[in-house]
Amino acid sequence: MDGIINFFKPAGMTSHDAVAYFRRLLGTRKVGHTGTLDPMATGVLPICIGKATKVSEYLLAVDKEYIAELTVGAASDSQDSTGKVTHTSDKLVTLDEIEDAFQSFKGRIDQIPPMYSAKKIGGKKLYELARNGIEVEREPREVNIKNIQILHNKDNRNIVFYTRCSKGTYIRTICNDIGEKLDTYGHMSYLLRVGVGDFRIENSFGMDTLNNMSLEDIKKTIQPIDHAILFMKEIHLDTSYYKPLTNGVRVDLDIKSDVTVNQLHRVYVSNLFIGIGKIAEENDRITLKMEKVLIR
């Protein structure tokens, strides 16, 4: 059982709970998730099993896609509907103001991580400090909102929107900050993750489905390890490369494939995926060395 299950996480379950669920379901300890998804959120949470846990770090870097709801007129300490309401406002905002505010968040923006988050400062998770009434200064960090568009607007108070964003983006912080941009308040009242890289919601499996499947049928839902890193370029080599590459030897390449120097590639030997390697150029030599060997 080496691969990835495209799990549809239900509301109320933490990412840690999801890992525990699959450990029980599959009878194995070697299970990991691919980035925290808020307990209130539902949707795509790829679960890595066996050797696939070694590629979970690469899935953290891929774009995420969400459908969320912004509720205008109230802010909470957690920036979502699970928190304590801290401010309210009866200010009316217009459709044009809302559309302008959303568009202003498209592209590269600075975002301050919320206190109720798993980010660590001084070895402590922010949400642990927040639960003890402690607020600390957080440095803003750049994220990339690659697409954001309004899908539905109810009375300029409840706005459903879609977004595709880079790693580390907090959707509830977008909702909070749009509220401030509108000179009022806002919080996230709904969150559905519809995509993590190539893992799509329409191909995900929920608990009800999995609980009614045999172990053999569940194994059939496990996707190969290399499916998690399809965003990487691939390189195909003949069998003579197998032994040196799997033993960690840097090899010279004499190929005309579409490879990129100083980038990671999916490496196949005789169409067998063996892991992740990095292409380098040294003294007019193109070389390859494995960063992760996943064949054994």
C-alpha positions as CSV (number, residue, x, y, z in Angstrom):
1,M,0.0,0.0,0.0
2,D,2.2,2.8,-1.3
3,G,0.3,5.7,-2.8
4,I,-2.3,8.4,-2.3
5,I,-6.0,8.3,-1.5
6,N,-7.9,11.4,-2.6
7,F,-9.9,11.9,0.6
8,F,-13.0,14.1,1.0
9,K,-12.6,15.4,4.6
10,P,-15.9,16.0,6.4
11,A,-16.6,19.1,8.6
12,G,-15.5,18.7,12.2
13,M,-12.5,16.4,11.4
14,T,-8.9,17.7,11.8
15,S,-6.2,16.7,9.4
16,H,-4.7,14.7,12.4
17,D,-8.0,12.9,12.8
18,A,-7.9,12.0,9.1
19,V,-4.5,10.4,9.5
20,A,-5.8,8.4,12.6
21,Y,-8.9,7.3,10.6
22,F,-6.8,5.9,7.7
23,R,-4.4,4.2,10.1
24,R,-7.3,2.3,11.6
25,L,-9.0,1.7,8.2
26,L,-5.9,0.4,6.5
27,G,-4.2,-1.2,9.5
28,T,-0.9,0.6,8.9
29,R,1.0,3.3,10.8
30,K,2.7,4.8,7.8
31,V,0.1,7.5,6.9
32,G,0.5,11.2,6.5
33,H,-1.6,14.2,5.3
34,T,-0.6,16.8,2.8
35,G,-1.2,20.1,4.6
36,T,-3.6,21.2,7.3
37,L,-7.2,21.7,6.3
38,D,-9.3,23.6,9.0
39,P,-11.7,21.4,11.0
40,M,-14.7,23.5,9.8
41,A,-13.7,23.0,6.2
42,T,-14.7,20.1,3.9
43,G,-13.1,18.8,0.7
44,V,-9.9,17.5,-0.8
45,L,-7.2,16.2,1.6
46,P,-4.8,13.8,-0.2
47,I,-3.6,11.1,2.2
48,C,-0.2,9.6,1.7
49,I,0.3,5.9,2.5
50,G,3.5,3.9,2.8
51,K,6.4,5.2,0.7
52,A,4.1,8.0,-0.5
53,T,4.7,9.8,2.8
54,K,8.1,10.7,1.4
55,V,6.5,13.0,-1.3
56,S,4.0,14.7,1.0
57,E,6.3,17.7,1.3
58,Y,6.1,18.3,-2.4
59,L,2.3,18.4,-2.4
60,L,2.5,21.1,0.2
61,A,3.9,23.4,-2.5
62,V,1.1,23.0,-5.1
63,D,-1.7,25.4,-5.7
64,K,-5.0,24.9,-3.7
65,E,-8.5,25.7,-4.9
66,Y,-11.4,26.6,-2.8
67,I,-15.0,27.7,-2.8
68,A,-15.7,29.9,0.2
69,E,-18.3,32.2,1.7
70,L,-17.6,35.7,3.1
71,T,-20.2,37.0,5.5
72,V,-20.0,40.8,5.7
73,G,-20.8,42.8,8.9
74,A,-19.1,40.7,11.6
75,A,-15.6,39.8,12.6
76,S,-14.5,36.9,14.8
77,D,-11.3,36.1,16.7
78,S,-10.7,33.1,14.5
79,Q,-11.7,34.9,11.3
80,D,-14.3,32.3,10.7
81,S,-17.8,31.3,12.0
82,T,-16.4,29.0,14.7
83,G,-14.9,31.9,16.6
84,K,-16.2,34.5,19.0
85,V,-17.7,37.6,17.4
86,T,-15.5,40.5,18.2
87,H,-17.0,43.3,16.1
88,T,-20.2,44.0,14.1
89,S,-21.3,46.7,11.8
90,D,-24.6,47.7,10.0
91,K,-22.8,49.5,7.3
92,L,-24.2,48.8,3.8
93,V,-21.8,48.1,1.0
94,T,-22.5,48.1,-2.7
95,L,-21.9,45.5,-5.3
96,D,-19.3,47.7,-7.0
97,E,-17.4,48.1,-3.8
98,I,-17.5,44.3,-3.2
99,E,-16.3,43.6,-6.7
100,D,-13.5,46.1,-6.5
101,A,-12.4,44.8,-3.1
102,F,-12.2,41.2,-4.4
103,Q,-10.2,42.2,-7.4
104,S,-7.7,44.1,-5.3
105,F,-6.7,40.8,-3.7
106,K,-5.8,39.2,-6.9
107,G,-2.1,38.6,-7.5
108,R,0.8,38.7,-4.9
109,I,-0.3,40.1,-1.6
110,D,1.1,40.3,1.9
111,Q,-0.9,38.3,4.5
112,I,-0.6,38.2,8.2
113,P,-1.2,34.6,9.5
114,P,-4.2,34.4,11.9
115,M,-3.7,33.7,15.6
116,Y,-5.9,30.6,15.2
117,S,-3.5,28.7,12.9
118,A,-1.0,25.9,13.1
119,K,1.9,28.2,12.3
120,K,4.6,28.0,14.9
121,I,6.3,31.0,16.6
122,G,9.0,30.3,19.2
123,G,8.1,26.6,19.1
124,K,4.5,27.2,19.9
125,K,1.5,26.8,17.6
126,L,-0.3,30.1,17.3
127,Y,-3.7,28.5,18.1
128,E,-2.3,27.1,21.4
129,L,-1.3,30.7,22.3
130,A,-4.6,32.1,21.2
131,R,-6.6,29.6,23.3
132,N,-4.7,30.9,26.3
133,G,-5.6,34.5,25.4
134,I,-2.1,35.3,24.2
135,E,-1.6,37.3,21.0
136,V,1.9,37.7,19.5
137,E,3.2,39.8,16.6
138,R,3.2,37.9,13.3
139,E,5.3,38.9,10.3
140,P,3.3,39.3,7.0
141,R,4.3,36.9,4.3
142,E,3.7,37.0,0.6
143,V,1.1,34.7,-1.0
144,N,-0.2,34.6,-4.6
145,I,-3.9,34.7,-5.3
146,K,-3.8,33.4,-8.8
147,N,-7.6,33.6,-9.4
148,I,-10.5,35.0,-7.3
149,Q,-14.0,35.4,-8.6
150,I,-17.4,35.9,-7.1
151,L,-19.9,33.1,-7.8
152,H,-22.9,34.3,-5.9
153,N,-23.9,37.4,-3.9
154,K,-26.9,37.5,-1.6
155,D,-27.9,41.0,-0.5
156,N,-24.2,42.2,-0.5
157,R,-23.9,40.3,2.8
158,N,-23.1,36.7,1.9
159,I,-20.7,36.4,-1.0
160,V,-19.7,32.9,-2.3
161,F,-16.4,33.0,-4.2
162,Y,-13.9,30.7,-5.9
163,T,-10.1,31.1,-5.5
164,R,-6.9,29.4,-6.6
165,C,-3.9,30.3,-4.5
166,S,-0.4,29.4,-3.5
167,K,0.7,27.4,-0.5
168,G,0.3,29.0,2.9
169,T,-2.7,31.2,1.9
170,Y,-5.4,31.6,4.6
171,I,-8.8,31.9,3.1
172,R,-10.3,33.2,6.3
173,T,-7.7,35.9,6.4
174,I,-8.8,36.9,2.9
175,C,-12.4,37.2,4.2
176,N,-11.3,39.2,7.2
177,D,-9.1,41.5,5.1
178,I,-11.8,42.1,2.5
179,G,-14.1,43.1,5.3
180,E,-11.5,45.7,6.4
181,K,-11.1,46.8,2.8
182,L,-14.8,47.5,2.7
183,D,-14.4,49.6,5.8
184,T,-16.6,47.1,7.8
185,Y,-16.0,43.6,9.0
186,G,-16.0,40.1,7.5
187,H,-15.4,36.5,8.3
188,M,-15.4,33.1,6.5
189,S,-18.6,31.3,7.0
190,Y,-18.0,28.3,4.7
191,L,-15.0,26.6,3.1
192,L,-14.8,23.8,0.6
193,R,-11.5,22.8,-0.9
194,V,-12.1,21.6,-4.4
195,G,-8.5,20.9,-5.6
196,V,-5.0,20.2,-4.5
197,G,-2.8,20.2,-7.5
198,D,-4.1,17.4,-9.7
199,F,-6.4,16.0,-7.0
200,R,-9.9,17.0,-7.7
201,I,-13.1,16.9,-5.6
202,E,-15.0,15.0,-8.2
203,N,-12.6,12.1,-7.8
204,S,-12.4,12.1,-4.0
205,F,-13.7,9.5,-1.6
206,G,-15.7,10.3,1.6
207,M,-15.9,8.3,4.8
208,D,-19.4,6.8,4.0
209,T,-18.1,5.4,0.8
210,L,-14.8,4.1,2.3
211,N,-16.5,2.6,5.3
212,N,-18.7,0.5,3.0
213,M,-15.8,-0.8,0.9
214,S,-13.7,-3.9,1.5
215,L,-10.0,-3.5,2.1
216,E,-9.2,-4.8,-1.4
217,D,-11.6,-2.3,-3.0
218,I,-10.1,0.5,-0.9
219,K,-6.6,-0.5,-2.2
220,K,-7.9,0.0,-5.7
221,T,-8.6,3.7,-4.9
222,I,-5.0,4.3,-4.0
223,Q,-3.3,6.3,-6.8
224,P,0.4,5.7,-7.6
225,I,3.0,7.8,-5.9
226,D,4.0,9.6,-9.0
227,H,0.5,10.9,-9.4
228,A,1.2,13.3,-6.5
229,I,4.0,15.0,-8.4
230,L,2.7,15.2,-12.0
231,F,3.5,18.9,-11.9
232,M,7.2,17.9,-12.1
233,K,8.8,17.2,-15.5
234,E,9.6,13.6,-16.2
235,I,12.7,11.9,-17.5
236,H,12.9,8.4,-18.9
237,L,16.1,6.4,-18.9
238,D,17.1,2.8,-19.9
239,T,17.9,0.0,-17.5
240,S,21.6,0.7,-17.3
241,Y,20.8,3.7,-15.0
242,Y,18.8,1.7,-12.4
243,K,21.6,0.5,-10.2
244,P,23.7,3.7,-9.9
245,L,20.7,5.9,-9.4
246,T,19.1,3.8,-6.8
247,N,22.5,3.6,-5.0
248,G,22.7,7.4,-4.9
249,V,25.3,7.8,-7.6
250,R,25.3,11.0,-9.7
251,V,25.2,10.0,-13.3
252,D,26.0,11.8,-16.5
253,L,23.2,12.2,-19.0
254,D,23.4,12.2,-22.7
255,I,19.8,13.0,-23.6
256,K,17.8,15.4,-25.6
257,S,14.8,15.2,-23.4
258,D,13.0,18.4,-22.2
259,V,14.8,18.7,-18.8
260,T,15.5,21.8,-16.8
261,V,18.7,22.4,-14.9
262,N,18.4,22.8,-11.1
263,Q,14.9,21.5,-11.0
264,L,13.4,18.3,-9.6
265,H,12.1,15.6,-12.1
266,R,10.1,12.4,-11.9
267,V,12.6,9.7,-12.8
268,Y,11.6,6.6,-14.7
269,V,13.8,3.7,-15.7
270,S,12.3,1.4,-18.4
271,N,8.9,3.1,-17.6
272,L,9.3,2.2,-13.9
273,F,9.0,5.2,-11.5
274,I,12.0,5.1,-9.2
275,G,11.7,8.5,-7.5
276,I,12.6,12.2,-7.6
277,G,15.9,13.4,-9.0
278,K,17.6,16.7,-9.6
279,I,19.2,17.8,-12.9
280,A,22.5,19.7,-12.6
281,E,25.0,21.2,-15.0
282,E,28.7,21.0,-14.1
283,N,31.5,21.8,-16.5
284,D,29.3,21.3,-19.5
285,R,28.1,18.0,-18.1
286,I,24.4,17.4,-17.5
287,T,24.0,15.2,-14.5
288,L,21.2,13.6,-12.5
289,K,21.2,12.6,-8.8
290,M,18.3,11.1,-6.9
291,E,16.9,13.2,-4.1
292,K,14.3,10.6,-3.1
293,V,14.5,6.9,-4.1
294,L,11.0,5.5,-3.9
295,I,11.4,2.0,-5.4
296,R,12.4,0.3,-2.2
